Amino acid sequence: MTIHHVFANKANIGDWLSALGIQRALGSQLAVTEHFCDEGSVAVTLAQLSKLGSDDFIIIGGGGLFMDYFEPFWHGFLALLNRPRYVIWGVGVCDHKARKSCTDVRLFQNAVHQAAAVAVRDSCTQGWLGWALNLRLAPCPSVLTVPPAAMGTGVLVVEHPGLLDGVVREQVRQATRPRAVTDNIVSWGDKEALWRVVGQYEKAVVVVSSRLHGCVLGLAMGKKVLAVSQDHKIESFMTAAGLSEWVCEPEKVSEALGRLDQQPDVSSFIKKARNANLEFARIIQKAYL
């Protein structure tokens, strides 16, 4: 059996590390063929998936694949004839505050209904799809890719230029005086660049992030994390970790940094997140592989 793993891309390290976490959880003994559903990749991916047979198995995830940007993939995928069994893993909704990014919820509900098994990454996604679906929850599988790190020094600012305008980003930089800044984007498929960015997290003591995966990776490494959120998925993740009071507006960053030593330890939450993904991997291996 060949596993066909569909995820967004190998340029956004959050998407890439989520995919690597899934593959790591399944084990290295299985053959995995990767496909991509980012803009520009959809037609090729659908053509490849349309040729699969009953002996093939598809995993879709992780990442924020429940949003308007990825609708072309989902429409095409659900229209495939003789589609092999598939699971959805570590996928979540992207619900931007500044603009509507969640459109046809019925499309994604249909994808979930037809899947052999589903684990979404947060309660925000569970609620958006409908609590009646009783979906399994497994926080972002990227937590499986990075171990706890030494404390480090300085502040790493993780920016999402698409959600924070230049004025707001400058506000955050002025408040934090960062040692390093990243947008979590690398050249496509550049593994050395991927791990260089991960190294920036390792070297920091504090991560200030407007990206979800900045928060996920920071907490997974044992760093103090402050979220500047323009997407409800960040509040959902930080609340699940017991850190809702560490989500703030840009003008409150300085004040929040001053009390960051009071942030509680969340290692038990991260352990549960890792175990939830490993348990989902065991379910898939036992039932489908």
N, C-alpha and C positions, 0 to 999 in steps of 0.2 A: 504494500500500500504506500502511496505517496501522499504526503500532506501538502496541500496548497494553501499557503498563508498569504492572505490579502491584508495589506495595511497601507497607510497613506503614502509614505515616502521615506527616503534615506537622506533627507536634508534637515528636517526638524528633529533635533535629538530626542525630544519627548516622544514623538511617534516611533522613531527608530529604537529607542531603548525599551519602549513598551513591547514592540515586536520581539526584541531580543529576550525580554523577560519571559514571554510566552514560550519561545523556542527553548529557552533554558529549562523551564519547568517541565516540558514534555520529554526532555532528555536527548542526548546526542545520537542515540542509536537509530532515530527515525530520519528518513530522507525528507527534506523540506524544500519545496520550490516556492520562491517568493514572487508575489504579484503586487502591483501598486494601484491605488484608486485615486491618487491625486490628479489634479487637472493635467491633461495631456497624456495620462496613462490609461484612462478608462477604456478606450476603444481596443487597445492591445490586450488589456487584461480580460475584457469580456470575450474577445476572440479566443484567447487561450483557455478560459474556463469553459467555453461552449464545447470544447473538444474532449472534456474529461468524461470518464466512465464511472460505472457503479463501484469500482474498486478504489476510487479516489475519495478524498475527504478534504473539506475546505474549512479553514479557520479564518474568521474575519475579526481583526482587532490587533492591538488596542488603539486608543486614541479617540479624538472627538469626532467620530464618523457620523454622528446623528446631528447633522446640520445641513443647511441648504447647499453648501459648497459640494457636498458628496452625493446629493440626490441623483445626478446622472448615473453614478455607479449603481446605486441601489435599484433604480428603475430598470436598468439594463440587466442587472444580476437576477432580479426576481422574474424577469421575462424569459430567462434562458429555459429552453426545453431540456428535459432529462437532467435537471440540475442535481449533482451529487449531494449527499448529506453535508450539512455545514453547522458550525457553532459560531456564536458571537461571544467574544471574550474581551473584557477590559475596555469596552466601548462606552462612550458617554455623550451626553448632549452638550453642545456649545450654545449657551444662552446669553448672548452679548447684551449688555445694558444699554448701549448707545444706539443699537439698531436691531431689527428683527432678524435673527439668524436661525430660528426654528420655524419651519413652515408647515410641511405636510406631515403631521404626527402619524397619520394613518399609514403612510408609506413605511415608516420605521416600525410601527406596531405590526404590520403585515410581515416584515422581515423577521421580527422576533417570534411571531406565532409559528412561522414555518421552520425555524431553526431547531436542530436536534437538542441543543442546550444553549443557555444564555447566562452570562455573568456580566452585569453592567458595573461600572466603576464607582457609582455614587448614588446617594438617595435623591439627588436632583434629577437624575435620569430615571430612577424608579418612579418618582412622582409624575414626571412629564409623560412617560409612556402609559402610566396607569397602575396604581398600587394593586389593582385586582389581578394583574399578571403574575404577582408573587415572584418577581425576578430574583435570582441569586445575586448577591453583592460581593464583588472582589475588587477592592481599590486598585488603582492603576498598576499593572504588572511591571512597570519600570522599577518598582521597589525591589524586585528580585535581582537587579543588575548592579546595584551599588551597595557595598557594605558600610558599616559605620566607619567614620574617618576621624583622625586626630583633630583637635579643636581648631587649629589654624589661626590666622590673624586677619583682621580687616573685614570689610564688607564687600560682598559680591552683589551687584545689581543685575537682575535679570529682566530685560525689557521686552515688551510686546509692542513694537511700533505701530501695528495695525489697530491697537485698542487705546493707546495713550498717545496724545499728540505731543509735539515737540516741547511745548511749554510745560506740560505736566512732567515729561521725562526730565527736563532741566530742573524742575522743582525737586524731584526725587534725588537727582544727583547732587544738588546743592545741600540737601538735608543729610545725605548719607556720606558724602565725600568718599566714594567707593574706591577700593583697591583695584577692582576689576569690574568690567561691564561685559555682558553677553546678551545676545538675542536668541540663543539656543539654535542658531542656524549655521550649518556647515555646508561645504560643497558636497554635492550628491555622492554618497557612497564613500566619503573620505573617513575611514575608521580612525586614522591618526588624529584628525581634527575632532572627531567625536570624543575621543578619550582625553584630548587636551582640554576641551570644555568641561568634561567631568572633573578633570584635575583642578580647574578653577574653583569648583564647588569644594573639593577636598581641602584646598588651601585657605578657605574662608572660615571665619568664626560666625558670621551673620550673613544670611541670604535675604535680600529684599527683592521681591518678585511680583511682576504683573502677569507672569505666565504660570499656569497650573503646574507644569513640570518643574519649574523653579522651586515651588513649594514642596512638591513630592520628593525631588532629589535632595533638597536641603534637609528635610526631616528624616529621610532614609539614612542620611549620613550623620545624623545627630547634631545638626547645626540649629541655631536659633533662626527662626523664619518669621519675616514680616511680609504680609501680602498687601499689595495695592491692587484692588480688584475692579475690573470692568466686565467681568463675566461671572455669572452665578455659580459656575462649576467650582470656582476657587473658594467661595464661601462654603459650599457644600463639603469640599474636602477638608478645609480648616476646621469647620464645625465638627465633622466626624472625628478629627484628631483631638478635639477638646480645646481648640485654639481660636474660637470665633472672635474673641476680643483682640486678636492680633491681625485682623483684617481692617485696614484703615484707608482713609482718603489721603491724597498726596500731602495736603497741608498739615496732616497729623503725624507724618512720618517721624519728624524730630522728637516729638513727645513720646511716641511709641518706642523709639530706639532707646530713650532714656530709661525705660522700665523693662527692657527686654531681658534683663537678668532674672526677672520674676516669671518668665515663661516656663511652664511646667515641662517635665520630661515626658516625651510621647513614645518612648521605645516600645512600650507594650502595644500601642496602636499599630506601629510599624510591624511588629512581630505578627500581629493578627492579620494585617494586610498581606504579608508574605504567605502566611499559612492558608489564607482564603484562596489565593491563586494556586498554591501547590495542591490544595484539595480539589479545586476545579480541574487541574491537570490529571489528577488520579481518576476522577469521574470520567473524563474523556477517554483516558487510556483503557479503563476497564470496560466501558460500554461501547466504544466505537473503533478503537485502534487494534 
